[in-house]
Amino acid sequence: MRSQAMYFKVRAGDKLADRLLQQNLAKARSKFVDARAAAVAAYDGDFEALRSAGQGIRDRVLENLDLWLETFEERARARGAEVLYARDGEEICRLVTGIAQRHGVTKAVKSKSMLSEEAGLNAALTAVGVQPVETDLGEYIQQIDDNEPPSHILAPAFHKSREQVADLFARAHGKPRKTDIPEMTREAREVLREHFLSAGMGISGGNFLIAETGSVALVTNEGNGRMVTTLPDVHVVITGIEKIVPRLEDLATLMRLLPRSGTGQDISNYVSVLTGVKGEGDRDGPSHLYVILVDNGRASLVGSEFQDMLRCIRCGACMNHCPVYQTVGGHAYGWVYPGPMGAVLTPLFTGLGNALDLPHAATLCNQCGVVCPVRIPLPELLRRLRQRQVEAGLRPRGERIGMRAWAWLARRPRLYRLATRLVVRYLNWLAEGADRIRVMGVAPEWTAERDFPAPQGRTFHELYAQRRRTGEE
């Protein structure tokens, strides 16, 4: 599978040069960060202990994933659901389009599903005559903007301004342009209501799967998920095999982590636990429920050095706090998952050779690791991916030669100190007495977009030597 993630450097450069995007990102930059900080501070308990509990739940599932999947399948089937498995995106499309054709569906309403994005499901549905309609407001905005991909897993239109959305609504709805947010959301609801009532199939993701009851937990803030899963006669859930949790009590623990980490809420507006098909006397719910459990690279991570990544509960906290994501936005990453989680998942799911730059699209500052609700060591996983690239000979030849030269020099302290002095003199010569270097001589790409700070004061070795002399005196 080849992805646009191959071109991160080019795309990142384009995003940095996009003034409107930079203005939009600057306005939204601290929104989720501040909200999470406030929610964690207000939590009535030990939030770090809660994180450890969440990590423990996810780890216990992954240690026996096959058994928990069997339990979920058995309990879900007992409540009338049909459980299917998909190896990859192509099989997702084949299964979903087959279900639609079997039931004579011509329109499908969707609640946000990242797996459908992985599979390119909307295009597959359209190809067989089924109209897909995104009902999450952010996803809907992206769909009417010529099917532009989401730029954030929780806020797909995170990168757009109110004025840009107003223009899109006026064009798509054929109504007078509005910029008042309540009026705009009302207009969207009015347009989507007809689709909810006329769709033959609802498609959703699943935030969690509860093994003991065979249930699907769906978490939203807009209520569209509940409309998608209860009004159409057919409901299709598409979710990853790693989303299993053993018990409802475990779901309760994770639901204390998910909204606080993602949006800074104590709890999301809508938490639905969907179990089986509509029974006798039920006023709503689907007559047919299909749960498609997707591998698409996940099974290969179980038992590997990257298994920790399967703990992810898709809260988005890592990208919200990442200085790289905050600067370039989600589209620079080139696939479904942006930010630190995407820098790990995309190489693992699409192939390391198809995402050469992504493991390096991070400063390793560990902001992502600090805020991850289930303690995924994202910087360490990125480092391992970098190591794999080197071992596979995927890094540029000049980079490999340079690193080998540095390693050779670092093992020879006297030469290293001499080389450090020479480099400092060279950099000061380039600075010509200023505190910034405009053009970095032998490595001009370092200063193509920014000035490089000139060395200030003495080297570490000189300072350390002085401290030792002072101590001896």
C-alpha positions in Angstrom: 0.0 0.0 0.0 1.5 3.3 -1.1 0.4 6.5 0.6 0.8 10.2 0.3 2.9 10.0 3.5 5.9 9.5 1.2 5.8 13.2 0.6 5.7 14.6 4.1 8.5 17.1 3.6 7.0 18.6 0.4 3.5 18.7 1.9 4.8 20.2 5.2 6.6 22.9 3.2 3.3 23.7 1.4 1.4 23.9 4.7 4.0 26.2 6.2 3.7 28.6 3.2 -0.2 28.6 3.4 -0.9 31.8 5.3 -4.6 31.1 5.7 -3.9 27.7 7.2 -1.3 29.1 9.5 -3.8 31.7 10.7 -6.4 29.0 11.3 -4.0 26.7 13.2 -2.8 29.6 15.3 -6.4 30.3 16.5 -7.1 26.7 17.3 -3.7 25.7 18.6 -4.4 25.9 22.4 -8.1 25.0 22.4 -7.7 21.2 23.1 -4.5 21.7 25.2 -6.1 24.2 27.6 -9.3 22.1 27.8 -7.5 18.9 28.7 -5.3 20.7 31.3 -8.5 22.1 33.0 -10.3 18.7 32.9 -7.3 16.9 34.5 -6.9 19.5 37.2 -10.6 19.3 38.0 -10.7 15.5 38.1 -11.8 14.3 41.6 -9.2 11.6 42.0 -5.7 10.5 41.1 -5.5 11.0 37.3 -2.1 9.3 37.0 -3.6 6.2 38.8 -6.5 6.4 36.3 -4.0 6.4 33.4 -2.3 3.3 34.9 -5.7 1.6 35.2 -6.5 2.3 31.5 -3.1 1.0 30.4 -3.7 -2.2 32.4 -7.0 -2.8 30.8 -5.7 -2.4 27.3 -2.6 -4.6 28.1 -4.7 -7.4 29.5 -6.8 -7.5 26.3 -3.8 -7.5 24.0 -2.2 -10.4 26.0 -5.2 -12.6 25.1 -6.7 -10.8 22.1 -7.9 -13.9 20.3 -9.8 -15.2 23.3 -11.5 -11.8 23.9 -12.5 -11.6 20.2 -14.0 -15.1 20.4 -16.0 -14.1 23.5 -17.3 -10.9 21.8 -18.3 -12.8 18.7 -20.2 -15.4 20.7 -22.1 -12.8 22.8 -22.8 -10.5 19.8 -24.2 -13.4 17.8 -26.4 -14.5 20.7 -28.0 -11.0 20.5 -28.7 -11.2 16.8 -25.6 -9.6 15.3 -23.6 -11.0 12.4 -19.8 -10.8 13.1 -17.5 -10.6 10.1 -13.7 -10.2 9.7 -11.9 -8.1 7.2 -8.2 -8.5 6.5 -7.7 -5.2 4.8 -9.4 -2.1 3.3 -10.3 -4.0 0.1 -12.2 -6.6 2.1 -14.0 -3.9 4.1 -15.3 -2.4 0.9 -16.3 -5.8 -0.5 -18.2 -6.7 2.7 -20.0 -3.4 3.1 -21.0 -3.0 -0.6 -22.2 -6.6 -0.5 -24.4 -5.9 2.5 -25.8 -2.8 0.9 -26.7 -4.7 -2.3 -28.2 -7.6 -0.4 -30.6 -5.2 1.4 -31.3 -3.0 -1.7 -29.7 0.1 0.0 -29.2 3.2 -2.2 -28.2 5.7 0.6 -26.0 5.1 3.7 -25.6 7.6 6.5 -22.3 7.5 8.3 -21.1 8.4 11.8 -17.3 8.9 12.0 -15.3 5.8 11.3 -11.6 6.0 10.8 -11.6 2.4 9.4 -13.8 3.5 6.6 -11.2 6.2 5.8 -8.5 3.6 5.8 -10.5 1.6 3.3 -11.6 4.4 1.0 -15.2 3.2 1.6 -17.1 6.2 0.3 -15.6 5.8 -3.2 -16.5 2.0 -3.1 -20.1 2.7 -2.1 -20.5 5.4 -4.8 -19.1 3.0 -7.4 -22.0 0.5 -6.7 -24.7 3.2 -6.7 -24.9 3.8 -2.9 -24.8 7.5 -1.8 -22.7 7.9 1.3 -23.6 10.8 3.5 -21.2 11.9 6.4 -23.3 13.1 9.3 -20.6 14.2 11.8 -20.5 17.9 11.2 -16.7 18.0 10.6 -16.8 15.0 8.3 -19.8 16.5 6.5 -17.9 19.8 5.9 -15.0 17.8 4.5 -17.3 15.8 2.2 -18.9 18.8 0.7 -15.5 20.3 0.2 -14.8 17.9 -2.7 -14.2 15.0 -0.3 -11.2 16.6 1.3 -9.7 14.2 3.9 -10.0 14.9 7.6 -7.1 16.7 9.2 -7.8 15.6 12.8 -9.4 12.4 14.1 -11.8 14.3 16.5 -12.2 17.6 14.6 -11.9 16.8 10.9 -12.3 20.4 9.8 -10.0 21.7 12.5 -8.0 23.6 9.9 -10.9 25.6 8.4 -12.1 29.0 9.5 -15.7 30.0 10.0 -15.6 32.0 6.8 -14.4 29.1 4.8 -17.2 26.9 6.2 -19.8 29.6 5.5 -18.7 29.7 1.8 -19.0 25.9 1.6 -22.5 25.9 3.0 -23.7 28.6 0.7 -22.3 26.7 -2.3 -23.5 23.3 -1.3 -26.9 24.2 0.2 -27.9 27.0 -2.2 -29.0 29.2 0.8 -28.0 32.7 1.9 -24.5 32.8 3.4 -24.4 32.7 7.2 -21.5 33.2 9.5 -23.3 32.9 12.9 -22.3 29.4 14.2 -25.7 28.4 15.8 -27.4 29.4 12.5 -24.9 27.4 10.5 -25.3 24.3 12.6 -29.0 24.6 12.4 -28.8 24.7 8.7 -26.6 21.6 8.7 -29.1 19.7 10.9 -31.9 20.6 8.6 -30.0 19.3 5.5 -28.9 16.1 7.3 -32.4 15.3 8.8 -33.7 14.3 5.4 -30.8 11.9 4.9 -31.3 10.3 8.4 -35.0 9.6 7.5 -34.4 8.3 4.0 -31.3 6.2 4.4 -31.5 2.4 4.3 -28.2 1.7 6.1 -26.2 3.3 8.9 -22.4 2.9 9.1 -20.5 3.7 12.2 -17.2 3.0 13.9 -17.0 1.6 17.4 -14.9 3.3 20.1 -14.9 0.1 22.2 -16.3 -3.4 21.9 -17.5 -5.0 25.2 -16.7 -8.7 25.3 -19.0 -9.8 28.1 -22.2 -8.4 26.5 -21.3 -8.4 22.8 -22.0 -4.6 22.7 -20.5 -1.7 20.7 -19.8 1.5 22.6 -20.1 4.7 20.4 -19.0 8.1 21.8 -20.1 11.3 20.0 -20.8 14.9 20.9 -23.4 15.7 18.2 -26.0 12.9 18.5 -25.6 12.0 14.9 -24.2 8.6 15.9 -27.4 7.7 17.7 -29.5 8.7 14.6 -27.2 6.6 12.3 -27.4 3.5 14.6 -31.1 3.5 15.4 -33.1 4.9 12.4 -31.9 2.8 9.4 -33.0 -0.8 9.2 -29.4 -2.0 8.6 -26.5 -1.0 10.8 -22.9 -1.8 9.9 -20.1 -1.3 12.5 -16.6 -1.1 11.2 -13.9 -1.2 13.9 -10.4 -2.6 14.6 -9.8 -5.9 16.3 -7.9 -4.1 19.1 -10.9 -2.2 20.4 -12.1 -5.0 22.7 -12.5 -4.4 26.4 -13.5 -7.2 28.7 -16.3 -5.8 30.9 -18.7 -2.8 31.2 -16.7 -1.7 34.3 -13.6 -1.5 32.0 -15.6 0.7 29.6 -16.5 3.0 32.5 -12.8 3.4 33.4 -11.8 4.2 29.9 -14.7 6.7 29.5 -13.1 8.7 32.4 -10.0 9.0 30.3 -11.2 9.4 26.7 -13.2 12.7 26.8 -10.9 14.4 29.3 -7.9 13.6 27.2 -9.4 14.4 23.8 -11.8 17.3 24.2 -11.4 18.3 27.9 -14.9 17.1 28.8 -15.9 15.2 31.9 -18.0 13.0 29.7 -19.0 13.2 26.0 -22.5 14.4 25.2 -23.6 11.0 23.9 -22.4 7.6 25.0 -24.3 4.8 23.3 -23.9 1.1 24.3 -25.5 -0.8 21.3 -26.4 -4.4 21.9 -27.9 -6.6 19.2 -30.8 -6.0 16.9 -34.2 -4.5 17.6 -36.3 -6.8 19.7 -40.0 -7.3 20.1 -41.4 -4.2 21.6 -38.4 -2.0 20.9 -39.3 1.3 19.3 -36.1 1.8 17.4 -32.9 0.1 16.4 -31.8 -1.9 13.4 -33.4 -5.2 12.2 -30.0 -6.2 10.9 -26.7 -5.6 12.6 -23.3 -6.4 11.1 -20.0 -5.9 13.0 -16.9 -6.0 10.8 -13.7 -6.5 12.8 -10.7 -5.3 10.9 -7.1 -6.4 10.9 -5.4 -4.2 8.3 -2.0 -4.6 9.9 -3.1 -4.7 13.5 -2.6 -8.5 14.1 1.1 -8.3 13.1 1.7 -5.8 15.9 0.5 -8.2 18.6 3.6 -9.6 20.4 5.9 -7.3 18.5 8.0 -4.4 19.8 5.2 -2.1 18.6 2.3 -3.8 20.5 2.0 -0.8 22.8 0.6 1.2 19.9 -2.5 -1.1 20.0 -3.4 0.4 23.4 -4.4 3.7 21.6 -8.0 4.8 22.3 -8.0 7.4 19.5 -8.4 10.5 21.8 -6.2 12.7 19.7 -4.3 14.1 22.7 -0.9 13.3 21.2 -1.6 15.4 18.1 -3.2 18.2 20.1 0.0 18.7 22.1 2.6 18.0 19.3 4.5 21.1 18.1 4.9 19.6 14.7 1.2 18.9 14.2 0.3 22.3 15.6 2.5 23.9 13.0 1.7 21.9 9.8 -1.7 20.5 10.5 -3.0 17.0 9.7 -2.9 16.9 5.9 0.9 17.1 5.8 1.0 13.5 7.2 -0.6 12.2 4.0 -2.9 9.4 5.4 -5.7 8.8 7.8 -3.8 9.3 11.1 -1.8 12.5 11.7 0.4 13.6 14.5 2.6 11.3 16.6 0.1 8.4 16.4 0.1 8.7 12.6 3.9 8.9 12.5 3.9 5.5 14.2 0.8 3.9 12.7 1.2 4.9 9.0 4.6 3.3 8.6 3.4 0.2 10.4 0.2 -0.1 8.4 1.3 1.1 4.9 4.9 -0.1 5.0 8.1 1.6 6.3 9.3 2.4 2.8 6.1 4.2 2.1 6.4 6.7 4.9 10.1 7.4 5.2 9.8 10.9 6.7 7.1 10.3 9.3 9.2 8.7 12.0 11.3 11.9 11.8 8.3 14.2 11.8 8.7 14.7 15.6 11.0 16.4 17.9 10.9 13.5 20.5 10.0 16.2 23.1 7.7 13.6 24.7 4.7 15.9 25.0 2.7 13.1 23.3 3.9 10.5 25.8 3.2 12.7 28.8 -0.5 13.3 27.8 -1.3 9.8 26.4 -4.1 8.5 28.6 -2.9 4.9 28.3 0.8 5.7 28.5 1.9 4.7 25.0 5.7 5.5 24.7 5.4 7.3 21.4 8.9 8.8 21.2 10.4 5.4 21.9 8.3 3.8 19.1 9.4 6.5 16.7 13.0 5.9 17.7 12.5 2.2 16.9 11.1 3.0 13.5 14.1 5.2 12.8 16.4 2.3 13.8 14.5 -0.1 11.5 14.9 2.4 8.6 18.7 2.5 9.2 18.9 -1.3 9.5 17.0 -1.7 6.2 19.2 0.8 4.4 16.2 3.2 3.8 17.9 6.4 4.9 19.7 8.6 2.4 23.4 7.6 1.7 24.8 11.0 2.8 22.9 10.8 6.1 24.2 7.3 6.8 27.8 8.3 6.0 27.4 11.3 8.2 26.1 9.3 11.2 28.9 6.8 10.9 31.5 9.5 10.8 30.0 11.1 13.9 29.9 7.7 15.7 33.6 7.1 14.8 34.6 10.6 16.1 32.5 10.3 19.3 34.4 7.2 20.3 37.7 9.2 20.2 37.3 12.0 22.9 40.5 14.0 22.0 39.6 14.1 18.4 36.0 14.9 19.3 37.1 17.9 21.4 39.4 19.1 18.6 36.6 18.8 16.1 34.2 20.6 18.3 36.5 23.6 18.6 37.0 23.7 14.8 33.3 23.5 14.2 32.6 26.4 16.7 35.2 28.5 15.0 33.8 27.7 11.6 30.2 28.7 12.7 31.4 31.9 14.3 33.2 32.7 11.1 30.0 32.2 9.1 28.1 34.4 11.6 30.5 37.3 10.9 30.0 38.7 14.5 26.2 38.4 14.4 24.1 36.1 16.7 22.6 34.3 13.6 23.9 32.5 10.6 22.1 33.4 7.4 23.6 30.6 5.2 25.0 27.4 6.7 28.0 26.9 4.3 28.4 23.2 3.8 24.7 22.5 4.8 22.7 25.3 3.2 19.4 23.4 3.6 19.6 24.1 7.4 19.1 27.8 6.7 16.9 27.6 3.6 13.8 28.6 5.7 15.3 29.9 8.9 18.5 31.5 10.4 20.7 29.2 12.5 21.8 30.5 16.0 25.5 31.2 16.2 27.4 29.5 19.1 27.3 31.5 22.3 29.9 31.3 25.1 32.1 28.3 25.6 31.7 24.6 24.7 30.4 22.0 27.2 33.9 20.5 27.4 35.4 23.9 28.4 32.7 24.6 30.9 33.1 21.1 32.4 36.8 21.4 32.6 36.5 24.8 34.4 34.0 23.2 36.9 36.5 20.4 37.7 39.3 22.9 38.2 37.1 25.0 40.5 36.2 21.9 42.5 39.9 20.9 42.8 40.7 24.3 44.1 
